[in-house]
Amino acid sequence: QKEVEQNSGPLSVPEGAIASLNCTYSDRVSQSFFWYRQYSGKSPELIMSIYSNGDKEDGRFTAQLNKASQYVSLLIRDSQPSDSATYLCAVPLDGGKLIFGQGTELSVKP
Amino acid sequence: SAVISQKPSRDICQRGTSLTIQCQVDSQVTMMFWYRQQPGQSLTLIATANQGSEATYESGFVIDKFPISRPNLTFSTLTVSNMSPEDSSIYLCSVEGTSGVTYEQYFGPGTRLTVT
């Protein structure tokens, strides 16, 4: 059974701080990894994909991948109240289907 | 990324009835998927909607309960049959696109179903 694990949170950080979200996965052959943001009552929105070991930066977001440790993280710098949402880690399986972690709820306090 | 719409956006249904959810994409896509998100939970894949052939269902989901159609490369429907309160969830369709480097999945706005 392939699994994706995330800290369920909630994770609370003050405005302007760095939020760190973590994800581990059990499938050693996974090549791509995705972070989705889901606001309450909305559908998931893709905010980051990463497929190479190391860091990938996009604005205030940085994804970090370590395939040997089967670990992927998402850092949000200068966190804003508008970043308050649930962040979902997803790993693709054969046929393109995604398996999701349980999500981490992030709350950024003004 | 593709623009995805779903109808209806929400509905309240009586137990024992059926609801068909539509998913429309503004461009042709090969892969379409249907997910369920139960209250307070993450997303679970129901099935892959295959164009021109029967859908591929995940463990725990069966065609009699969740029949799926995929008549062309821009449209799919999911029917939730003989509904019970346990079917109250958000149902999401997704499509696969490419960033040029890797395949990525994009979600429609979802259909919020409440079964009474």
Boltz contact constraints between the chains, C-beta under 6 A:
constraints:
  - contact:
      token1: [A, 32]
      token2: [B, 102]
      max_distance: 6.0
  - contact:
      token1: [A, 43]
      token2: [B, 92]
      max_distance: 6.0
  - contact:
      token1: [A, 43]
      token2: [B, 107]
      max_distance: 6.0
  - contact:
      token1: [A, 43]
      token2: [B, 109]
      max_distance: 6.0
  - contact:
      token1: [A, 43]
      token2: [B, 110]
      max_distance: 6.0
  - contact:
      token1: [A, 44]
      token2: [B, 107]
      max_distance: 6.0
  - contact:
      token1: [A, 46]
      token2: [B, 104]
      max_distance: 6.0
  - contact:
      token1: [A, 49]
      token2: [B, 102]
      max_distance: 6.0
  - contact:
      token1: [A, 49]
      token2: [B, 104]
      max_distance: 6.0
  - contact:
      token1: [A, 51]
      token2: [B, 102]
      max_distance: 6.0
  - contact:
      token1: [A, 96]
      token2: [B, 31]
      max_distance: 6.0
  - contact:
      token1: [A, 96]
      token2: [B, 96]
      max_distance: 6.0
  - contact:
      token1: [A, 97]
      token2: [B, 45]
      max_distance: 6.0
  - contact:
      token1: [A, 98]
      token2: [B, 105]
      max_distance: 6.0
  - contact:
      token1: [A, 100]
      token2: [B, 42]
      max_distance: 6.0
  - contact:
      token1: [A, 100]
      token2: [B, 43]
      max_distance: 6.0
  - contact:
      token1: [A, 102]
      token2: [B, 42]
      max_distance: 6.0
  - contact:
      token1: [A, 103]
      token2: [B, 42]
      max_distance: 6.0
